[in-house]
Amino acid sequence: MPEFVTLETSDEFPGVGTILLNRPPMNALSRQVQTELAEAALAATEDDSIKAVVVYGGPKVLAAGADIKEMNDMTFAEMSKVAGRLQSGLGALAAIPKPTVAAITGYALGGGLEVALGADRRIAGDNAKLGVPEILLGVIPGGGGTQRLARLIGPSRAKDMVFTGRFVGAAEALQIGLVDEVVAPDEVYNAAMTWASQFAKGASVALAAAKAAIDEGLDTDLDTGLKIEAHVFASLFATDDRAIGMKSFVENGPGKAEFTGK
């Protein structure tokens, strides 16, 4: 059984799974936490009853970074063997083919921010502090931070954050596109669950296709991205949801289809 990361569901928000980080006091992302995070992401992917996913660290912190005590005495050879696993664990949300949202309260620093960067959306409390302060330890973000951050907010702003290691408050994070919504701290989780719950009865195959087309397209040139889109678009004509959705539109108008996820 996992010790620090669990996948939970509730009757209040059916169809939404919560990946909950719970390693007091600051949810330090040890190797065990990274492994459990990857396992929870895989479980959320494989559970067909879960249509969208929220990652949450509780009311005080998302996560304040990797467990530096574990890294303190590591050599280059030792880190070379586990760096890929570090990226996979902290970036596990990005591999979930469903809508994902990070609910950020308090600190999301280093690996904690890298976890949030793997989500499709980020909702933060107005007390949130975000940053990648690894430069202050003589290293750089190693869990996907240099790549996902630059793709999200642009290379210049990403370099500013990475080079200085400074913390970004909620207002600035919203202004530069690092987060998508800012609410009161005690509303963060509910806001994330509300956003995720709109997909509970959605066309899950099409949602996965949309996510794949966007994410894969961003990693290549426009012409290749358009080819990816065309292929994924056409593939949806082999699904029951496409037939259901178009038939419902023709007969009843938009927004009334009851999808099966097949």
ZAGU-129238 format. One line per 4 residues: their letters; for each residue x, y, z of C-alpha. Coordinates in Angstrom, 3 decimals. Example, Ala and Ser with C-alpha at 12.3 -4.5 7.8 and 13.67 -1.06 7.14 Angstrom:
AS) 12.300:-4.500:7.800 ~ 13.670:-1.060:7.140
END
This chain:
MPEF) 0.000:0.000:0.000 ~ 1.262:3.533:-0.749 ~ 2.444:5.496:2.253 ~ 2.558:9.087:1.023
VTLE) 0.546:9.326:-2.226 ~ -3.013:8.076:-2.648 ~ -5.616:8.125:-5.406 ~ -9.019:8.983:-4.002
TSDE) -12.551:9.476:-5.317 ~ -15.654:10.961:-3.714 ~ -19.419:10.832:-4.197 ~ -19.516:14.638:-4.263
FPGV) -17.473:14.798:-7.467 ~ -18.091:11.515:-9.323 ~ -15.690:10.805:-12.144 ~ -12.862:12.876:-10.620
GTIL) -9.842:11.298:-8.984 ~ -7.621:13.140:-6.511 ~ -3.927:12.299:-6.302 ~ -3.190:13.385:-2.738
LNRP) 0.352:14.067:-1.531 ~ 0.652:13.557:2.209 ~ 4.184:13.585:3.565 ~ 4.217:16.145:6.390
PMNA) 5.345:18.721:7.006 ~ 6.189:19.950:3.476 ~ 5.481:16.973:1.178 ~ 9.165:16.608:0.309
LSRQ) 9.364:14.538:-2.854 ~ 11.583:11.646:-1.850 ~ 12.302:8.762:-4.218 ~ 9.504:6.824:-2.551
VQTE) 7.073:9.707:-3.096 ~ 8.155:9.964:-6.727 ~ 7.517:6.248:-7.220 ~ 4.135:6.427:-5.523
LAEA) 3.213:9.477:-7.597 ~ 3.992:7.591:-10.807 ~ 1.961:4.616:-9.577 ~ -1.012:6.826:-8.700
ALAA) -0.872:8.469:-12.131 ~ -0.865:5.043:-13.793 ~ -3.805:3.921:-11.645 ~ -5.745:7.056:-12.606
TEDD) -4.987:6.352:-16.262 ~ -6.182:2.763:-16.084 ~ -9.360:3.421:-14.064 ~ -12.091:4.035:-16.648
SIKA) -14.411:5.478:-13.999 ~ -11.987:8.378:-13.502 ~ -12.461:10.982:-16.224 ~ -10.301:13.804:-14.827
VVVY) -7.609:14.138:-12.165 ~ -6.705:16.693:-9.484 ~ -3.320:16.699:-7.739 ~ -3.400:18.251:-4.272
GGPK) -1.017:18.497:-1.345 ~ -3.446:19.595:1.330 ~ -4.381:23.056:2.634 ~ -0.849:24.260:3.465
VLAA) 1.495:23.183:0.676 ~ 1.542:21.358:-2.645 ~ 5.174:20.314:-2.257 ~ 8.316:22.184:-1.273
GADI) 10.655:20.305:-3.561 ~ 12.658:17.113:-3.728 ~ 14.169:15.562:-0.623 ~ 17.629:17.189:-0.671
KEMN) 18.865:14.956:2.147 ~ 18.620:12.003:-0.241 ~ 20.688:13.808:-2.872 ~ 23.287:15.383:-0.628
DMTF) 25.902:12.641:-0.951 ~ 25.060:11.350:-4.421 ~ 27.754:11.155:-7.083 ~ 27.442:11.914:-10.780
AEMS) 27.365:8.196:-11.546 ~ 24.627:7.581:-9.010 ~ 22.462:10.474:-10.190 ~ 22.919:9.474:-13.829
KVAG) 21.192:6.194:-13.052 ~ 18.109:7.782:-11.437 ~ 17.700:11.133:-13.245 ~ 15.295:9.619:-15.762
RLQS) 13.242:8.115:-12.959 ~ 13.162:11.525:-11.266 ~ 11.736:13.102:-14.420 ~ 9.181:10.323:-14.853
GLGA) 7.982:10.582:-11.265 ~ 7.702:14.362:-11.074 ~ 6.253:14.559:-14.582 ~ 3.795:11.713:-14.081
LAAI) 0.720:13.918:-14.521 ~ 1.729:14.736:-18.078 ~ 1.350:11.072:-19.046 ~ -2.276:10.831:-17.894
PKPT) -4.473:10.942:-21.041 ~ -7.233:12.784:-19.201 ~ -7.755:16.412:-18.126 ~ -5.569:17.168:-15.106
VAAI) -5.381:20.153:-12.766 ~ -2.978:21.043:-9.969 ~ -4.535:22.592:-6.869 ~ -1.769:24.740:-5.374
TGYA) -1.907:26.014:-1.824 ~ 1.113:27.543:-0.126 ~ 4.417:26.491:-1.650 ~ 5.047:24.743:-4.968
LGGG) 8.827:24.846:-5.204 ~ 11.392:22.899:-7.198 ~ 10.008:19.434:-7.730 ~ 6.673:20.612:-6.356
LEVA) 6.321:23.109:-9.177 ~ 7.527:20.480:-11.642 ~ 4.651:18.235:-10.543 ~ 2.218:21.097:-11.178
LGAD) 3.791:21.844:-14.563 ~ 2.781:18.362:-15.697 ~ -0.899:19.251:-15.277 ~ -3.099:20.738:-17.974
RRIA) -4.244:23.549:-15.665 ~ -3.044:25.139:-12.433 ~ -5.282:26.774:-9.829 ~ -3.510:28.565:-6.976
GDNA) -4.442:30.198:-3.721 ~ -3.676:33.892:-3.444 ~ -1.047:32.984:-0.825 ~ 0.846:30.635:-3.162
KLGV) 4.583:30.893:-3.738 ~ 6.006:29.168:-6.802 ~ 9.587:28.777:-7.888 ~ 12.485:26.661:-9.074
PEIL) 15.215:27.557:-6.552 ~ 17.576:24.711:-7.480 ~ 20.240:27.207:-8.668 ~ 20.699:28.166:-5.018
LGVI) 21.882:24.588:-4.426 ~ 24.303:24.680:-7.340 ~ 22.103:22.620:-9.670 ~ 19.189:23.169:-12.074
PGGG) 15.637:21.793:-12.185 ~ 15.913:18.119:-13.106 ~ 12.314:16.936:-13.050 ~ 11.232:18.604:-16.276
GTQR) 11.333:22.170:-14.997 ~ 13.623:23.716:-17.602 ~ 11.561:22.247:-20.437 ~ 7.952:22.543:-19.280
LARL) 8.449:25.950:-17.688 ~ 9.945:27.434:-20.864 ~ 7.155:25.976:-22.977 ~ 4.539:27.394:-20.619
IGPS) 5.752:30.941:-19.934 ~ 8.397:31.439:-22.623 ~ 12.182:31.109:-22.472 ~ 12.951:34.597:-21.148
RAKD) 10.633:34.366:-18.149 ~ 11.681:30.784:-17.512 ~ 15.343:31.796:-17.518 ~ 14.614:34.593:-15.067
MVFT) 12.989:32.148:-12.653 ~ 15.646:29.438:-13.115 ~ 18.662:31.803:-13.046 ~ 17.541:33.700:-9.931
GRFV) 15.709:30.956:-8.053 ~ 13.259:33.591:-6.867 ~ 9.753:32.855:-5.629 ~ 6.810:34.073:-7.707
GAAE) 3.641:35.157:-5.930 ~ 0.156:34.237:-7.094 ~ -0.573:37.566:-8.800 ~ 2.600:37.481:-10.878
ALQI) 2.131:33.786:-11.618 ~ -1.292:34.568:-13.063 ~ 0.046:37.499:-15.052 ~ 2.800:35.470:-16.732
GLVD) 0.633:32.405:-17.332 ~ 2.300:30.168:-14.773 ~ -1.112:29.569:-13.188 ~ -4.529:29.871:-14.799
EVVA) -6.719:30.915:-11.893 ~ -6.219:32.429:-8.435 ~ -8.741:31.978:-5.644 ~ -8.846:32.202:-1.863
PDEV) -6.659:29.498:-0.271 ~ -9.601:27.622:1.203 ~ -11.309:27.526:-2.202 ~ -8.404:26.021:-4.158
YNAA) -9.369:22.374:-3.907 ~ -13.049:22.990:-4.555 ~ -12.219:25.160:-7.588 ~ -9.975:22.427:-8.990
MTWA) -12.595:19.737:-8.408 ~ -15.283:21.898:-10.007 ~ -13.146:22.430:-13.123 ~ -12.322:18.722:-13.359
SQFA) -15.898:17.575:-12.782 ~ -17.139:19.149:-16.018 ~ -15.430:16.269:-17.853 ~ -17.097:13.495:-15.840
KGAS) -19.637:12.868:-18.604 ~ -17.497:14.116:-21.475 ~ -16.266:12.346:-24.579 ~ -13.224:10.838:-22.886
VALA) -11.681:9.368:-26.048 ~ -11.917:12.736:-27.784 ~ -10.500:14.490:-24.721 ~ -7.512:12.152:-24.759
AAKA) -7.111:12.786:-28.484 ~ -7.232:16.551:-27.990 ~ -4.603:16.363:-25.269 ~ -2.331:14.184:-27.394
AIDE) -2.684:16.414:-30.456 ~ -1.844:19.575:-28.488 ~ 1.024:18.115:-26.472 ~ 2.629:16.224:-29.339
GLDT) 2.113:19.120:-31.727 ~ 3.924:21.519:-29.416 ~ 7.004:19.323:-29.583 ~ 7.368:19.623:-33.340
DLDT) 6.961:22.043:-36.253 ~ 3.580:23.317:-37.481 ~ 3.352:21.079:-40.552 ~ 4.055:17.956:-38.521
GLKI) 1.651:19.131:-35.842 ~ -1.092:19.524:-38.425 ~ -0.448:15.986:-39.650 ~ -0.739:14.727:-36.070
EAHV) -4.021:16.592:-35.695 ~ -5.415:15.188:-38.959 ~ -4.524:11.633:-37.990 ~ -5.981:11.895:-34.484
FASL) -9.097:13.666:-35.779 ~ -9.760:10.951:-38.349 ~ -9.211:8.189:-35.791 ~ -12.150:9.447:-33.743
FATD) -14.492:8.388:-36.547 ~ -13.865:4.816:-35.378 ~ -15.370:5.557:-31.938 ~ -18.880:5.102:-30.566
DRAI) -18.700:8.561:-28.971 ~ -18.286:10.224:-32.367 ~ -21.398:8.466:-33.679 ~ -23.347:9.274:-30.512
GMKS) -22.245:12.904:-30.460 ~ -23.049:13.661:-34.101 ~ -26.368:11.806:-34.045 ~ -27.381:13.681:-30.902
FVEN) -26.368:17.006:-32.443 ~ -28.418:16.376:-35.587 ~ -31.480:15.234:-33.652 ~ -31.355:17.342:-30.463
GPGK) -28.805:20.134:-30.896 ~ -25.462:20.595:-29.138 ~ -24.548:19.607:-25.601 ~ -27.059:16.799:-25.058
AEFT) -25.099:13.699:-26.043 ~ -24.606:10.925:-23.504 ~ -21.165:9.532:-24.201 ~ -19.968:6.043:-23.359
GK) -16.221:6.630:-23.466 ~ -15.748:4.139:-26.298
END
